[in-house]
Amino acid sequence: MKEIDEYKTMPIYNEQQELHPLAQFRDIQEYANSANVRLTGYGTGILSSNEVAKSIAARLGRSPGQVLLRWAVQKGIAVTPASRKVERLKENLEVLNFKLEDEDLYIAAAGLADVVAGCISMGLCFGTNRAQNDLVVVEINFPERAGRNL
């Protein structure tokens, strides 16, 4: 995004791109924040079948799609969910009626963020976030997750 600064002829107010726990592009988020550029993300729907999203959703009584949309909204990313089904449209709007706890935000980011990971006993999960070149260690307090891969 920084490269655009060299060529732009007008201010940039919004950048739309794939943004979700698997594609966080933290460098773009940081730059957009510092340059007062609003981000609009898409692509959360492809992660709805992920086990981490399902676990958080089950605990909260929400759908995995709602958890993923709320993750983006809580990070200040505008979202553009698409559906032709009335029930899904209503479900999408309900993401404004709840908040994820800090732990849920972290688990979603660590558990879905391009992590090559495994879980050992007691739900302690580890992995490498390849996008950030970070070691990720997180304890997941979901008994059904202990000892299973993410």
Secondary structure, DSSP 8 states (H G I E B T S, - for coil): -TTHHHH-SS---EEEEE-BTTB--HHHHHHHHHTT-EEEEE-GGGGTT-HHHHHHHHHHTS-HHHHHHHHHHHTT-EE----S-HHHHHHHHGGGG----HHHHHHHHHHHSSEEEEEEGGGEEEEEETTTTEEEEEE---GGGTTS--
